[in-house]
């Protein structure tokens, strides 16, 4: 073998051995690997938080056709503009409120920026209520931080009306993980100014019974979907009441869902609805 080649090979081997046995080099390699791992974990967590924050800023209104979604959205926009003008004299006050004409549309209504409180501004979409657009509504709900189920409380007096509202409520709870974090779903009972409107407690009681029927018919085990603390509390409540239906989840007791009676005509309940939505947005951000 060529002596020069032998010397070069020996030098390379010697350098490799020196590198492998050099504590400083090994320490630097370990630190570099650790930093790369930490950066990757931080990037993953921050990306998820950014996505959650973007979802939190999205509010979706769902409900049957003619439930009052568009009118409710218009009232929310008007009252937000009115509040802003009162807080800042440089902002022009909106025109006097007038109920928009009833329009049954196949396209969603969208407001890119609606200020609910001083610290909470959201994008709001009112989805078309036709059943054949259920897939589009499901996509919107999947990207929503808070879902608002708009229900004409007067229709709950009929079996068909109760079933339709319960189906939409179950879909909203499923889409935004409302069984785990109920503050992300708000029920707005419209036409509160009408004499035949049902009170919020009655609306919640009717929906509670109908949602349980919908889940039972679908043969879905709600208990398996519940948060463990929710289920444990429900089981304890039922045991104390000597009941057997341990898989039933109460909208009022377990999920703490609230019904806000609102009227786009008079503006009653709009402030409370804005507050409830803002609470849901802040809950998603945490």
Order of alpha helices (4+ residues) and beta strands (2+ residues): alpha-alpha-beta-alpha-beta-beta-alpha-beta-alpha-beta-alpha-alpha-alpha-beta-alpha
